[in-house]
């Protein structure tokens, strides 16, 4: 199917989900001259975009009716299913040629289901989960992992370039989600290491800020250490990415690994530790709140 490449002033975008990351991602696209219709379960969270000139839609269906390309970044696979495939979902309001773009971290099988449903209606679907957290979203520096037909991916590339610095087409429908699972597996064990290392340094009586200066630039350096380490030190556990969403992602990865016959003990351990974080009441904190669970287990009061 021939598709027109997105162009400011001509291509109308829709945006579903204006939370911690979605608000910034949509705002960057609007700043490049694209008109946007937005929907969020809480209209209040969409207010910054409405103030910048976005129009409000009462349902994902209405978003699609007023858009050429519809983006969504929501919480869980059930939310993805509702906003795309539900009776008031974006697909119901789509026309032939509409491109649906799911930027939520979700199930590869659901990405393929949305793709087939869109194809049957003459529309297109792309799965494009992101990595980089709230910092990457604010700075338009996200890594975007894309699955879907090449024609659809190239048509929306100018829009993706408004939000991210690394946009790579990984393959057919679901390939973006599988790539994001690789990303989450890497992060899961790394976050355990970051928190355990800083806990060790704290108990050893070290100045953790100077410790970061030494280890952050060496072989132990990582995005999580250098971006979330300072937040841990400052006792700022507000989310760039929610614990409860990370647990969802690890669950998807473990289920996909099971289907492949893979044993992933590191991921399974990280998942159990994060379930402990959630059980202690920190499910809506950032992933670096793992430190709070480790401190609790070590009986460290801070």
C-alpha positions, 0 to 999 in steps of 0.5 A: 500500500502506497503511503504519504510521508508525514509532513508538517502542516499536512499530516494530522496526528492523534495522541492517546496517553499524555502521561509522564512520557506521552505528554513530552513526545506529543509536544515535540511533534507539535513543536515541529508544526503538526496539528494534534488531537489528544485523548487521555483518561484524565483530561487534566493531564492533557492540559499542557498540550491543550494549552499548546493548541492541541484539540481534545477528543472524548474517545480514541475513536474520535482521535482517529476520526480526526487524524492521519496517524494515531499514536498511543502510549498507555500502561498495560496490554489491556489498555492497548487493546482497549484504545486500539481494538475496543468499541470506542477504539482508534481502529473503529474510527480509522479510515483506509490509509490511517496509520496506528502507532503503539509506543507502549511496551506491550505484547508482541502477539498483541502487536501482530493482532492489531496489525492484522485487524488494521490491515483488514480495514485498509489501515496500517499498524506499527509497534514502536516502543521506546527506551530512555525514560522521562529524561529521553522523552523530555529531551527528544532523545529516545531510542525507538524500536520499530516493527511493521511494514517498511512503507508504514515505518518510512511514512511516519519516520519524520514524526518519530524523528521529532521524539527520538535520536535512534530510530531503527526498523527491527522487522515485521509486526511485533519485532519492535516489541521483541526488541524492547523485551531485550532492552528490559531484560538488560535493564532488569539485572543492571538495576539490581547491580546499581542498587546493590552497589550503591547500598554497599558504598553507603554501608562502607561509609563512602561519599556516593557522589564521588563514587559515581564520578569514579565508577560512572565513566569506567567499565561499570558505567551504564545509563541507569547508574549515571541517570538514576544513581544521582536520584537514588543518592538524593532520595528522589524516587519519583518515576521516570518509569513506574515500578508497576509498568516494569513488572508488567514488562518483565512478565511479558519477557518471562512469558515470551522466554517460556514460549521459546524454551529459554531459562532466564534466572537473572530476569526471574530474580529481578522480577521477584525483587520488584514484586517485593518493591510493589508489595511494600507500596512503591508500585507507582515509584520509579524503577530505582525504588528497588533501593527501598526494598533492598534497604528494607531487607538489610534493615537499613533505616534512612 
